[in-house]
């Protein structure tokens, strides 16, 4: 499943789930994709910011290497 932010030509923004990228393309092409606010069928993907699971202040999980967690960085990430 993939969540897209969409926008119609009336500038209504809404989110919709799709099975995959091809599902969005198919529904757009066959006219079954519509704005829930106005019913318009001219809908396009809106610019989206990526959702990241971790915040900047959350430390990364150790990789299990003996030196992981050392101030020098993780050798598995090429930083040690």
mmCIF file of the N, C-alpha and C atoms, coordinates in Angstrom:
data_MODEL
# 
_entry.id   MODEL 
# 
loop_
_atom_site.group_PDB 
_atom_site.id 
_atom_site.type_symbol 
_atom_site.label_atom_id 
_atom_site.label_alt_id 
_atom_site.label_comp_id 
_atom_site.label_asym_id 
_atom_site.label_entity_id 
_atom_site.label_seq_id 
_atom_site.pdbx_PDB_ins_code 
_atom_site.Cartn_x 
_atom_site.Cartn_y 
_atom_site.Cartn_z 
_atom_site.occupancy 
_atom_site.B_iso_or_equiv 
_atom_site.pdbx_formal_charge 
_atom_site.auth_seq_id 
_atom_site.auth_comp_id 
_atom_site.auth_asym_id 
_atom_site.auth_atom_id 
_atom_site.pdbx_PDB_model_num 
ATOM 1   N N  . UNK A 1 1  ? 0.844   -1.183 0.000   1.00 0.00 ? 1  UNK A N  1 
ATOM 2   C CA . UNK A 1 1  ? 0.000   0.000  0.000   1.00 0.00 ? 1  UNK A CA 1 
ATOM 3   C C  . UNK A 1 1  ? 0.887   1.244  0.000   1.00 0.00 ? 1  UNK A C  1 
ATOM 4   N N  . UNK A 1 2  ? 0.400   2.262  -0.671  1.00 0.00 ? 2  UNK A N  1 
ATOM 5   C CA . UNK A 1 2  ? 1.125   3.530  -0.739  1.00 0.00 ? 2  UNK A CA 1 
ATOM 6   C C  . UNK A 1 2  ? 0.117   4.668  -0.582  1.00 0.00 ? 2  UNK A C  1 
ATOM 7   N N  . UNK A 1 3  ? 0.497   5.676  0.186   1.00 0.00 ? 3  UNK A N  1 
ATOM 8   C CA . UNK A 1 3  ? -0.363  6.834  0.432   1.00 0.00 ? 3  UNK A CA 1 
ATOM 9   C C  . UNK A 1 3  ? 0.152   8.006  -0.381  1.00 0.00 ? 3  UNK A C  1 
ATOM 10  N N  . UNK A 1 4  ? -0.734  8.579  -1.193  1.00 0.00 ? 4  UNK A N  1 
ATOM 11  C CA . UNK A 1 4  ? -0.386  9.768  -1.969  1.00 0.00 ? 4  UNK A CA 1 
ATOM 12  C C  . UNK A 1 4  ? -1.213  10.950 -1.496  1.00 0.00 ? 4  UNK A C  1 
ATOM 13  N N  . UNK A 1 5  ? -0.576  12.113 -1.450  1.00 0.00 ? 5  UNK A N  1 
ATOM 14  C CA . UNK A 1 5  ? -1.298  13.365 -1.281  1.00 0.00 ? 5  UNK A CA 1 
ATOM 15  C C  . UNK A 1 5  ? -1.676  13.821 -2.679  1.00 0.00 ? 5  UNK A C  1 
ATOM 16  N N  . UNK A 1 6  ? -2.943  14.130 -2.873  1.00 0.00 ? 6  UNK A N  1 
ATOM 17  C CA . UNK A 1 6  ? -3.444  14.494 -4.196  1.00 0.00 ? 6  UNK A CA 1 
ATOM 18  C C  . UNK A 1 6  ? -4.048  15.877 -4.163  1.00 0.00 ? 6  UNK A C  1 
ATOM 19  N N  . UNK A 1 7  ? -4.149  16.504 -5.336  1.00 0.00 ? 7  UNK A N  1 
ATOM 20  C CA . UNK A 1 7  ? -4.748  17.835 -5.468  1.00 0.00 ? 7  UNK A CA 1 
ATOM 21  C C  . UNK A 1 7  ? -5.540  17.860 -6.761  1.00 0.00 ? 7  UNK A C  1 
ATOM 22  N N  . UNK A 1 8  ? -6.756  18.416 -6.675  1.00 0.00 ? 8  UNK A N  1 
ATOM 23  C CA . UNK A 1 8  ? -7.570  18.563 -7.884  1.00 0.00 ? 8  UNK A CA 1 
ATOM 24  C C  . UNK A 1 8  ? -7.362  19.955 -8.471  1.00 0.00 ? 8  UNK A C  1 
ATOM 25  N N  . UNK A 1 9  ? -7.968  20.221 -9.609  1.00 0.00 ? 9  UNK A N  1 
ATOM 26  C CA . UNK A 1 9  ? -7.793  21.515 -10.268 1.00 0.00 ? 9  UNK A CA 1 
ATOM 27  C C  . UNK A 1 9  ? -8.448  22.658 -9.496  1.00 0.00 ? 9  UNK A C  1 
ATOM 28  N N  . UNK A 1 10 ? -9.321  22.336 -8.528  1.00 0.00 ? 10 UNK A N  1 
ATOM 29  C CA . UNK A 1 10 ? -9.928  23.370 -7.668  1.00 0.00 ? 10 UNK A CA 1 
ATOM 30  C C  . UNK A 1 10 ? -9.071  23.637 -6.436  1.00 0.00 ? 10 UNK A C  1 
ATOM 31  N N  . UNK A 1 11 ? -7.883  23.046 -6.372  1.00 0.00 ? 11 UNK A N  1 
ATOM 32  C CA . UNK A 1 11 ? -6.930  23.194 -5.266  1.00 0.00 ? 11 UNK A CA 1 
ATOM 33  C C  . UNK A 1 11 ? -7.352  22.499 -3.978  1.00 0.00 ? 11 UNK A C  1 
ATOM 34  N N  . UNK A 1 12 ? -8.250  21.532 -4.064  1.00 0.00 ? 12 UNK A N  1 
ATOM 35  C CA . UNK A 1 12 ? -8.573  20.709 -2.893  1.00 0.00 ? 12 UNK A CA 1 
ATOM 36  C C  . UNK A 1 12 ? -7.458  19.685 -2.734  1.00 0.00 ? 12 UNK A C  1 
ATOM 37  N N  . UNK A 1 13 ? -6.941  19.534 -1.522  1.00 0.00 ? 13 UNK A N  1 
ATOM 38  C CA . UNK A 1 13 ? -5.920  18.528 -1.253  1.00 0.00 ? 13 UNK A CA 1 
ATOM 39  C C  . UNK A 1 13 ? -6.525  17.420 -0.415  1.00 0.00 ? 13 UNK A C  1 
ATOM 40  N N  . UNK A 1 14 ? -6.164  16.178 -0.735  1.00 0.00 ? 14 UNK A N  1 
ATOM 41  C CA . UNK A 1 14 ? -6.645  15.028 0.005   1.00 0.00 ? 14 UNK A CA 1 
ATOM 42  C C  . UNK A 1 14 ? -5.659  13.882 -0.138  1.00 0.00 ? 14 UNK A C  1 
ATOM 43  N N  . UNK A 1 15 ? -5.732  12.939 0.781   1.00 0.00 ? 15 UNK A N  1 
ATOM 44  C CA . UNK A 1 15 ? -4.867  11.759 0.750   1.00 0.00 ? 15 UNK A CA 1 
ATOM 45  C C  . UNK A 1 15 ? -5.678  10.553 0.317   1.00 0.00 ? 15 UNK A C  1 
ATOM 46  N N  . UNK A 1 16 ? -5.023  9.649  -0.392  1.00 0.00 ? 16 UNK A N  1 
ATOM 47  C CA . UNK A 1 16 ? -5.692  8.422  -0.825  1.00 0.00 ? 16 UNK A CA 1 
ATOM 48  C C  . UNK A 1 16 ? -4.682  7.281  -0.861  1.00 0.00 ? 16 UNK A C  1 
ATOM 49  N N  . UNK A 1 17 ? -5.128  6.111  -0.412  1.00 0.00 ? 17 UNK A N  1 
ATOM 50  C CA . UNK A 1 17 ? -4.305  4.905  -0.427  1.00 0.00 ? 17 UNK A CA 1 
ATOM 51  C C  . UNK A 1 17 ? -4.479  4.172  -1.756  1.00 0.00 ? 17 UNK A C  1 
ATOM 52  N N  . UNK A 1 18 ? -3.360  3.600  -2.245  1.00 0.00 ? 18 UNK A N  1 
ATOM 53  C CA . UNK A 1 18 ? -3.356  2.801  -3.467  1.00 0.00 ? 18 UNK A CA 1 
ATOM 54  C C  . UNK A 1 18 ? -2.600  1.507  -3.201  1.00 0.00 ? 18 UNK A C  1 
ATOM 55  N N  . UNK A 1 19 ? -2.948  0.466  -3.939  1.00 0.00 ? 19 UNK A N  1 
ATOM 56  C CA . UNK A 1 19 ? -2.256  -0.811 -3.782  1.00 0.00 ? 19 UNK A CA 1 
ATOM 57  C C  . UNK A 1 19 ? -0.776  -0.683 -4.138  1.00 0.00 ? 19 UNK A C  1 
ATOM 58  N N  . UNK A 1 20 ? -0.486  0.114  -5.157  1.00 0.00 ? 20 UNK A N  1 
ATOM 59  C CA . UNK A 1 20 ? 0.887   0.334  -5.622  1.00 0.00 ? 20 UNK A CA 1 
ATOM 60  C C  . UNK A 1 20 ? 0.861   1.521  -6.587  1.00 0.00 ? 20 UNK A C  1 
ATOM 61  N N  . UNK A 1 21 ? 2.016   1.878  -7.145  1.00 0.00 ? 21 UNK A N  1 
ATOM 62  C CA . UNK A 1 21 ? 2.077   3.022  -8.062  1.00 0.00 ? 21 UNK A CA 1 
ATOM 63  C C  . UNK A 1 21 ? 1.229   2.793  -9.306  1.00 0.00 ? 21 UNK A C  1 
ATOM 64  N N  . UNK A 1 22 ? 1.199   1.563  -9.799  1.00 0.00 ? 22 UNK A N  1 
ATOM 65  C CA . UNK A 1 22 ? 0.410   1.247  -10.994 1.00 0.00 ? 22 UNK A CA 1 
ATOM 66  C C  . UNK A 1 22 ? -1.085  1.403  -10.730 1.00 0.00 ? 22 UNK A C  1 
ATOM 67  N N  . UNK A 1 23 ? -1.523  1.147  -9.506  1.00 0.00 ? 23 UNK A N  1 
ATOM 68  C CA . UNK A 1 23 ? -2.933  1.319  -9.140  1.00 0.00 ? 23 UNK A CA 1 
ATOM 69  C C  . UNK A 1 23 ? -3.339  2.779  -9.284  1.00 0.00 ? 23 UNK A C  1 
ATOM 70  N N  . UNK A 1 24 ? -2.485  3.709  -8.843  1.00 0.00 ? 24 UNK A N  1 
ATOM 71  C CA . UNK A 1 24 ? -2.764  5.140  -9.026  1.00 0.00 ? 24 UNK A CA 1 
ATOM 72  C C  . UNK A 1 24 ? -2.880  5.458  -10.520 1.00 0.00 ? 24 UNK A C  1 
ATOM 73  N N  . UNK A 1 25 ? -1.904  5.021  -11.305 1.00 0.00 ? 25 UNK A N  1 
ATOM 74  C CA . UNK A 1 25 ? -1.908  5.306  -12.749 1.00 0.00 ? 25 UNK A CA 1 
ATOM 75  C C  . UNK A 1 25 ? -3.166  4.757  -13.424 1.00 0.00 ? 25 UNK A C  1 
ATOM 76  N N  . UNK A 1 26 ? -3.554  3.529  -13.059 1.00 0.00 ? 26 UNK A N  1 
ATOM 77  C CA . UNK A 1 26 ? -4.743  2.904  -13.657 1.00 0.00 ? 26 UNK A CA 1 
ATOM 78  C C  . UNK A 1 26 ? -6.000  3.683  -13.294 1.00 0.00 ? 26 UNK A C  1 
ATOM 79  N N  . UNK A 1 27 ? -6.168  4.023  -12.012 1.00 0.00 ? 27 UNK A N  1 
ATOM 80  C CA . UNK A 1 27 ? -7.374  4.732  -11.580 1.00 0.00 ? 27 UNK A CA 1 
ATOM 81  C C  . UNK A 1 27 ? -7.445  6.140  -12.169 1.00 0.00 ? 27 UNK A C  1 
ATOM 82  N N  . UNK A 1 28 ? -6.298  6.794  -12.329 1.00 0.00 ? 28 UNK A N  1 
ATOM 83  C CA . UNK A 1 28 ? -6.282  8.118  -12.955 1.00 0.00 ? 28 UNK A CA 1 
ATOM 84  C C  . UNK A 1 28 ? -6.687  8.003  -14.428 1.00 0.00 ? 28 UNK A C  1 
ATOM 85  N N  . UNK A 1 29 ? -6.148  7.001  -15.121 1.00 0.00 ? 29 UNK A N  1 
ATOM 86  C CA . UNK A 1 29 ? -6.427  6.821  -16.545 1.00 0.00 ? 29 UNK A CA 1 
ATOM 87  C C  . UNK A 1 29 ? -7.874  6.426  -16.814 1.00 0.00 ? 29 UNK A C  1 
ATOM 88  N N  . UNK A 1 30 ? -8.460  5.585  -15.949 1.00 0.00 ? 30 UNK A N  1 
ATOM 89  C CA . UNK A 1 30 ? -9.830  5.131  -16.221 1.00 0.00 ? 30 UNK A CA 1 
ATOM 90  C C  . UNK A 1 30 ? -10.907 6.026  -15.596 1.00 0.00 ? 30 UNK A C  1 
ATOM 91  N N  . UNK A 1 31 ? -10.482 7.119  -14.943 1.00 0.00 ? 31 UNK A N  1 
ATOM 92  C CA . UNK A 1 31 ? -11.447 8.102  -14.439 1.00 0.00 ? 31 UNK A CA 1 
ATOM 93  C C  . UNK A 1 31 ? -12.136 7.744  -13.135 1.00 0.00 ? 31 UNK A C  1 
ATOM 94  N N  . UNK A 1 32 ? -11.650 6.720  -12.430 1.00 0.00 ? 32 UNK A N  1 
ATOM 95  C CA . UNK A 1 32 ? -12.282 6.351  -11.161 1.00 0.00 ? 32 UNK A CA 1 
ATOM 96  C C  . UNK A 1 32 ? -11.691 7.098  -9.967  1.00 0.00 ? 32 UNK A C  1 
ATOM 97  N N  . UNK A 1 33 ? -10.686 7.912  -10.194 1.00 0.00 ? 33 UNK A N  1 
ATOM 98  C CA . UNK A 1 33 ? -10.075 8.721  -9.144  1.00 0.00 ? 33 UNK A CA 1 
ATOM 99  C C  . UNK A 1 33 ? -10.758 10.079 -9.155  1.00 0.00 ? 33 UNK A C  1 
ATOM 100 N N  . UNK A 1 34 ? -11.359 10.460 -8.012  1.00 0.00 ? 34 UNK A N  1 
ATOM 101 C CA . UNK A 1 34 ? -12.097 11.723 -7.955  1.00 0.00 ? 34 UNK A CA 1 
ATOM 102 C C  . UNK A 1 34 ? -11.851 12.426 -6.628  1.00 0.00 ? 34 UNK A C  1 
ATOM 103 N N  . UNK A 1 35 ? -11.913 13.741 -6.652  1.00 0.00 ? 35 UNK A N  1 
ATOM 104 C CA . UNK A 1 35 ? -11.781 14.567 -5.455  1.00 0.00 ? 35 UNK A CA 1 
ATOM 105 C C  . UNK A 1 35 ? -13.019 14.369 -4.571  1.00 0.00 ? 35 UNK A C  1 
ATOM 106 N N  . UNK A 1 36 ? -12.828 14.079 -3.290  1.00 0.00 ? 36 UNK A N  1 
ATOM 107 C CA . UNK A 1 36 ? -13.984 13.885 -2.414  1.00 0.00 ? 36 UNK A CA 1 
ATOM 108 C C  . UNK A 1 36 ? -14.731 15.189 -2.119  1.00 0.00 ? 36 UNK A C  1 
ATOM 109 N N  . UNK A 1 37 ? -14.086 16.341 -2.304  1.00 0.00 ? 37 UNK A N  1 
ATOM 110 C CA . UNK A 1 37 ? -14.726 17.632 -2.019  1.00 0.00 ? 37 UNK A CA 1 
ATOM 111 C C  . UNK A 1 37 ? -15.619 18.110 -3.157  1.00 0.00 ? 37 UNK A C  1 
ATOM 112 N N  . UNK A 1 38 ? -15.126 17.996 -4.395  1.00 0.00 ? 38 UNK A N  1 
ATOM 113 C CA . UNK A 1 38 ? -15.889 18.547 -5.519  1.00 0.00 ? 38 UNK A CA 1 
ATOM 114 C C  . UNK A 1 38 ? -16.273 17.501 -6.567  1.00 0.00 ? 38 UNK A C  1 
ATOM 115 N N  . UNK A 1 39 ? -15.707 16.293 -6.463  1.00 0.00 ? 39 UNK A N  1 
ATOM 116 C CA . UNK A 1 39 ? -16.009 15.247 -7.436  1.00 0.00 ? 39 UNK A CA 1 
ATOM 117 C C  . UNK A 1 39 ? -15.226 15.353 -8.723  1.00 0.00 ? 39 UNK A C  1 
ATOM 118 N N  . UNK A 1 40 ? -14.306 16.322 -8.791  1.00 0.00 ? 40 UNK A N  1 
ATOM 119 C CA . UNK A 1 40 ? -13.513 16.507 -10.003 1.00 0.00 ? 40 UNK A CA 1 
ATOM 120 C C  . UNK A 1 40 ? -12.599 15.332 -10.275 1.00 0.00 ? 40 UNK A C  1 
ATOM 121 N N  . UNK A 1 41 ? -12.427 15.021 -11.553 1.00 0.00 ? 41 UNK A N  1 
ATOM 122 C CA . UNK A 1 41 ? -11.596 13.886 -11.954 1.00 0.00 ? 41 UNK A CA 1 
ATOM 123 C C  . UNK A 1 41 ? -10.214 14.308 -12.431 1.00 0.00 ? 41 UNK A C  1 
ATOM 124 N N  . UNK A 1 42 ? -9.950  15.605 -12.509 1.00 0.00 ? 42 UNK A N  1 
ATOM 125 C CA . UNK A 1 42 ? -8.617  16.062 -12.887 1.00 0.00 ? 42 UNK A CA 1 
ATOM 126 C C  . UNK A 1 42 ? -7.804  16.194 -11.604 1.00 0.00 ? 42 UNK A C  1 
ATOM 127 N N  . UNK A 1 43 ? -7.165  15.091 -11.238 1.00 0.00 ? 43 UNK A N  1 
ATOM 128 C CA . UNK A 1 43 ? -6.431  14.970 -9.984  1.00 0.00 ? 43 UNK A CA 1 
ATOM 129 C C  . UNK A 1 43 ? -4.986  14.634 -10.291 1.00 0.00 ? 43 UNK A C  1 
ATOM 130 N N  . UNK A 1 44 ? -4.067  15.221 -9.528  1.00 0.00 ? 44 UNK A N  1 
ATOM 131 C CA . UNK A 1 44 ? -2.646  14.939 -9.703  1.00 0.00 ? 44 UNK A CA 1 
ATOM 132 C C  . UNK A 1 44 ? -1.998  14.787 -8.330  1.00 0.00 ? 44 UNK A C  1 
ATOM 133 N N  . UNK A 1 45 ? -0.835  14.158 -8.322  1.00 0.00 ? 45 UNK A N  1 
ATOM 134 C CA . UNK A 1 45 ? -0.087  14.011 -7.083  1.00 0.00 ? 45 UNK A CA 1 
ATOM 135 C C  . UNK A 1 45 ? 0.397   15.384 -6.624  1.00 0.00 ? 45 UNK A C  1 
ATOM 136 N N  . UNK A 1 46 ? 0.223   15.661 -5.342  1.00 0.00 ? 46 UNK A N  1 
ATOM 137 C CA . UNK A 1 46 ? 0.729   16.900 -4.757  1.00 0.00 ? 46 UNK A CA 1 
ATOM 138 C C  . UNK A 1 46 ? 2.160   16.652 -4.287  1.00 0.00 ? 46 UNK A C  1 
ATOM 139 N N  . UNK A 1 47 ? 2.897   17.707 -4.094  1.00 0.00 ? 47 UNK A N  1 
ATOM 140 C CA . UNK A 1 47 ? 4.254   17.581 -3.567  1.00 0.00 ? 47 UNK A CA 1 
ATOM 141 C C  . UNK A 1 47 ? 4.155   17.084 -2.131  1.00 0.00 ? 47 UNK A C  1 
ATOM 142 N N  . UNK A 1 48 ? 4.927   16.057 -1.822  1.00 0.00 ? 48 UNK A N  1 
ATOM 143 C CA . UNK A 1 48 ? 4.882   15.456 -0.488  1.00 0.00 ? 48 UNK A CA 1 
ATOM 144 C C  . UNK A 1 48 ? 6.258   15.503 0.150   1.00 0.00 ? 48 UNK A C  1 
ATOM 145 N N  . UNK A 1 49 ? 6.280   15.710 1.451   1.00 0.00 ? 49 UNK A N  1 
ATOM 146 C CA . UNK A 1 49 ? 7.514   15.566 2.214   1.00 0.00 ? 49 UNK A CA 1 
ATOM 147 C C  . UNK A 1 49 ? 7.613   14.108 2.648   1.00 0.00 ? 49 UNK A C  1 
ATOM 148 N N  . UNK A 1 50 ? 8.787   13.526 2.563   1.00 0.00 ? 50 UNK A N  1 
ATOM 149 C CA . UNK A 1 50 ? 8.905   12.126 2.981   1.00 0.00 ? 50 UNK A CA 1 
ATOM 150 C C  . UNK A 1 50 ? 8.670   11.978 4.474   1.00 0.00 ? 50 UNK A C  1 
ATOM 151 N N  . UNK A 1 51 ? 8.048   10.876 4.843   1.00 0.00 ? 51 UNK A N  1 
ATOM 152 C CA . UNK A 1 51 ? 7.854   10.574 6.255   1.00 0.00 ? 51 UNK A CA 1 
ATOM 153 C C  . UNK A 1 51 ? 9.008   9.691  6.703   1.00 0.00 ? 51 UNK A C  1 
ATOM 154 N N  . UNK A 1 52 ? 9.656   10.111 7.757   1.00 0.00 ? 52 UNK A N  1 
ATOM 155 C CA . UNK A 1 52 ? 10.794  9.376  8.279   1.00 0.00 ? 52 UNK A CA 1 
ATOM 156 C C  . UNK A 1 52 ? 10.409  8.807  9.630   1.00 0.00 ? 52 UNK A C  1 
ATOM 157 N N  . UNK A 1 53 ? 10.725  7.549  9.856   1.00 0.00 ? 53 UNK A N  1 
ATOM 158 C CA . UNK A 1 53 ? 10.314  6.873  11.072  1.00 0.00 ? 53 UNK A CA 1 
ATOM 159 C C  . UNK A 1 53 ? 11.033  7.322  12.322  1.00 0.00 ? 53 UNK A C  1 
ATOM 160 N N  . UNK A 1 54 ? 12.221  7.852  12.200  1.00 0.00 ? 54 UNK A N  1 
ATOM 161 C CA . UNK A 1 54 ? 13.004  8.259  13.359  1.00 0.00 ? 54 UNK A CA 1 
ATOM 162 C C  . UNK A 1 54 ? 13.185  9.764  13.352  1.00 0.00 ? 54 UNK A C  1 
ATOM 163 N N  . UNK A 1 55 ? 13.226  10.353 14.542  1.00 0.00 ? 55 UNK A N  1 
ATOM 164 C CA . UNK A 1 55 ? 13.524  11.776 14.647  1.00 0.00 ? 55 UNK A CA 1 
ATOM 165 C C  . UNK A 1 55 ? 15.021  11.957 14.807  1.00 0.00 ? 55 UNK A C  1 
ATOM 166 N N  . UNK A 1 56 ? 15.507  13.161 14.621  1.00 0.00 ? 56 UNK A N  1 
ATOM 167 C CA . UNK A 1 56 ? 16.939  13.429 14.675  1.00 0.00 ? 56 UNK A CA 1 
ATOM 168 C C  . UNK A 1 56 ? 17.530  13.128 16.055  1.00 0.00 ? 56 UNK A C  1 
ATOM 169 N N  . UNK A 1 57 ? 16.735  13.251 17.115  1.00 0.00 ? 57 UNK A N  1 
ATOM 170 C CA . UNK A 1 57 ? 17.278  13.015 18.450  1.00 0.00 ? 57 UNK A CA 1 
ATOM 171 C C  . UNK A 1 57 ? 17.173  11.552 18.881  1.00 0.00 ? 57 UNK A C  1 
ATOM 172 N N  . UNK A 1 58 ? 16.677  10.673 18.015  1.00 0.00 ? 58 UNK A N  1 
ATOM 173 C CA . UNK A 1 58 ? 16.602  9.249  18.322  1.00 0.00 ? 58 UNK A CA 1 
ATOM 174 C C  . UNK A 1 58 ? 17.867  8.571  17.825  1.00 0.00 ? 58 UNK A C  1 
ATOM 175 N N  . UNK A 1 59 ? 18.648  7.947  18.728  1.00 0.00 ? 59 UNK A N  1 
ATOM 176 C CA . UNK A 1 59 ? 19.871  7.289  18.259  1.00 0.00 ? 59 UNK A CA 1 
ATOM 177 C C  . UNK A 1 59 ? 19.544  6.067  17.416  1.00 0.00 ? 59 UNK A C  1 
ATOM 178 N N  . UNK A 1 60 ? 20.396  5.779  16.469  1.00 0.00 ? 60 UNK A N  1 
ATOM 179 C CA . UNK A 1 60 ? 20.221  4.608  15.619  1.00 0.00 ? 60 UNK A CA 1 
ATOM 180 C C  . UNK A 1 60 ? 20.438  3.350  16.440  1.00 0.00 ? 60 UNK A C  1 
ATOM 181 N N  . UNK A 1 61 ? 19.765  2.293  16.056  1.00 0.00 ? 61 UNK A N  1 
ATOM 182 C CA . UNK A 1 61 ? 19.936  1.016  16.740  1.00 0.00 ? 61 UNK A CA 1 
ATOM 183 C C  . UNK A 1 61 ? 21.320  0.464  16.430  1.00 0.00 ? 61 UNK A C  1 
ATOM 184 N N  . UNK A 1 62 ? 21.971  -0.193 17.408  1.00 0.00 ? 62 UNK A N  1 
ATOM 185 C CA . UNK A 1 62 ? 23.297  -0.773 17.145  1.00 0.00 ? 62 UNK A CA 1 
ATOM 186 C C  . UNK A 1 62 ? 23.204  -1.853 16.074  1.00 0.00 ? 62 UNK A C  1 
ATOM 187 N N  . UNK A 1 63 ? 24.234  -1.952 15.266  1.00 0.00 ? 63 UNK A N  1 
ATOM 188 C CA . UNK A 1 63 ? 24.224  -2.941 14.192  1.00 0.00 ? 63 UNK A CA 1 
ATOM 189 C C  . UNK A 1 63 ? 24.738  -4.287 14.659  1.00 0.00 ? 63 UNK A C  1 
ATOM 190 N N  . UNK A 1 64 ? 25.352  -4.336 15.828  1.00 0.00 ? 64 UNK A N  1 
ATOM 191 C CA . UNK A 1 64 ? 25.863  -5.595 16.354  1.00 0.00 ? 64 UNK A CA 1 
ATOM 192 C C  . UNK A 1 64 ? 27.363  -5.759 16.183  1.00 0.00 ? 64 UNK A C  1 
ATOM 193 N N  . UNK A 1 65 ? 27.998  -4.860 15.451  1.00 0.00 ? 65 UNK A N  1 
ATOM 194 C CA . UNK A 1 65 ? 29.442  -4.940 15.297  1.00 0.00 ? 65 UNK A CA 1 
ATOM 195 C C  . UNK A 1 65 ? 30.098  -4.582 16.630  1.00 0.00 ? 65 UNK A C  1 
ATOM 196 N N  . UNK A 1 66 ? 31.271  -5.168 16.933  1.00 0.00 ? 66 UNK A N  1 
ATOM 197 C CA . UNK A 1 66 ? 31.908  -4.913 18.228  1.00 0.00 ? 66 UNK A CA 1 
ATOM 198 C C  . UNK A 1 66 ? 32.145  -3.441 18.530  1.00 0.00 ? 66 UNK A C  1 
ATOM 199 N N  . UNK A 1 67 ? 32.429  -2.633 17.523  1.00 0.00 ? 67 UNK A N  1 
ATOM 200 C CA . UNK A 1 67 ? 32.712  -1.223 17.785  1.00 0.00 ? 67 UNK A CA 1 
ATOM 201 C C  . UNK A 1 67 ? 31.480  -0.337 17.659  1.00 0.00 ? 67 UNK A C  1 
ATOM 202 N N  . UNK A 1 68 ? 30.306  -0.927 17.403  1.00 0.00 ? 68 UNK A N  1 
ATOM 203 C CA . UNK A 1 68 ? 29.100  -0.124 17.231  1.00 0.00 ? 68 UNK A CA 1 
ATOM 204 C C  . UNK A 1 68 ? 28.758  0.580  18.539  1.00 0.00 ? 68 UNK A C  1 
ATOM 205 N N  . UNK A 1 69 ? 28.377  1.804  18.444  1.00 0.00 ? 69 UNK A N  1 
ATOM 206 C CA . UNK A 1 69 ? 28.061  2.596  19.628  1.00 0.00 ? 69 UNK A CA 1 
ATOM 207 C C  . UNK A 1 69 ? 29.242  3.426  20.093  1.00 0.00 ? 69 UNK A C  1 
ATOM 208 N N  . UNK A 1 70 ? 30.419  3.189  19.534  1.00 0.00 ? 70 UNK A N  1 
ATOM 209 C CA . UNK A 1 70 ? 31.581  3.994  19.886  1.00 0.00 ? 70 UNK A CA 1 
ATOM 210 C C  . UNK A 1 70 ? 31.457  5.370  19.246  1.00 0.00 ? 70 UNK A C  1 
ATOM 211 N N  . UNK A 1 71 ? 32.067  6.386  19.855  1.00 0.00 ? 71 UNK A N  1 
ATOM 212 C CA . UNK A 1 71 ? 31.992  7.735  19.280  1.00 0.00 ? 71 UNK A CA 1 
ATOM 213 C C  . UNK A 1 71 ? 32.509  7.833  17.859  1.00 0.00 ? 71 UNK A C  1 
ATOM 214 N N  . UNK A 1 72 ? 33.359  6.888  17.422  1.00 0.00 ? 72 UNK A N  1 
ATOM 215 C CA . UNK A 1 72 ? 33.913  6.941  16.070  1.00 0.00 ? 72 UNK A CA 1 
ATOM 216 C C  . UNK A 1 72 ? 32.910  6.592  14.987  1.00 0.00 ? 72 UNK A C  1 
ATOM 217 N N  . UNK A 1 73 ? 31.777  6.040  15.342  1.00 0.00 ? 73 UNK A N  1 
ATOM 218 C CA . UNK A 1 73 ? 30.758  5.707  14.353  1.00 0.00 ? 73 UNK A CA 1 
ATOM 219 C C  . UNK A 1 73 ? 30.665  4.212  14.113  1.00 0.00 ? 73 UNK A C  1 
ATOM 220 N N  . UNK A 1 74 ? 29.740  3.851  13.308  1.00 0.00 ? 74 UNK A N  1 
ATOM 221 C CA . UNK A 1 74 ? 29.411  2.467  13.023  1.00 0.00 ? 74 UNK A CA 1 
ATOM 222 C C  . UNK A 1 74 ? 30.232  1.969  11.818  1.00 0.00 ? 74 UNK A C  1 
ATOM 223 N N  . UNK A 1 75 ? 31.011  0.891  11.987  1.00 0.00 ? 75 UNK A N  1 
ATOM 224 C CA . UNK A 1 75 ? 31.784  0.395  10.855  1.00 0.00 ? 75 UNK A CA 1 
ATOM 225 C C  . UNK A 1 75 ? 30.896  -0.163 9.738   1.00 0.00 ? 75 UNK A C  1 
ATOM 226 N N  . UNK A 1 76 ? 29.682  -0.561 10.057  1.00 0.00 ? 76 UNK A N  1 
ATOM 227 C CA . UNK A 1 76 ? 28.765  -1.091 9.047   1.00 0.00 ? 76 UNK A CA 1 
ATOM 228 C C  . UNK A 1 76 ? 28.253  0.017  8.140   1.00 0.00 ? 76 UNK A C  1 
ATOM 229 N N  . UNK A 1 77 ? 28.295  1.255  8.603   1.00 0.00 ? 77 UNK A N  1 
ATOM 230 C CA . UNK A 1 77 ? 27.832  2.388  7.817   1.00 0.00 ? 77 UNK A CA 1 
ATOM 231 C C  . UNK A 1 77 ? 28.984  3.139  7.162   1.00 0.00 ? 77 UNK A C  1 
ATOM 232 N N  . UNK A 1 78 ? 30.199  2.611  7.274   1.00 0.00 ? 78 UNK A N  1 
ATOM 233 C CA . UNK A 1 78 ? 31.362  3.244  6.647   1.00 0.00 ? 78 UNK A CA 1 
ATOM 234 C C  . UNK A 1 78 ? 31.821  4.485  7.370   1.00 0.00 ? 78 UNK A C  1 
ATOM 235 N N  . UNK A 1 79 ? 31.463  4.610  8.656   1.00 0.00 ? 79 UNK A N  1 
ATOM 236 C CA . UNK A 1 79 ? 31.823  5.814  9.396   1.00 0.00 ? 79 UNK A CA 1 
ATOM 237 C C  . UNK A 1 79 ? 32.811  5.494  10.519  1.00 0.00 ? 79 UNK A C  1 
ATOM 238 N N  . UNK A 1 80 ? 33.325  4.306  10.580  1.00 0.00 ? 80 UNK A N  1 
ATOM 239 C CA . UNK A 1 80 ? 34.188  3.962  11.706  1.00 0.00 ? 80 UNK A CA 1 
ATOM 240 C C  . UNK A 1 80 ? 35.546  3.529  11.292  1.00 0.00 ? 80 UNK A C  1 
# 
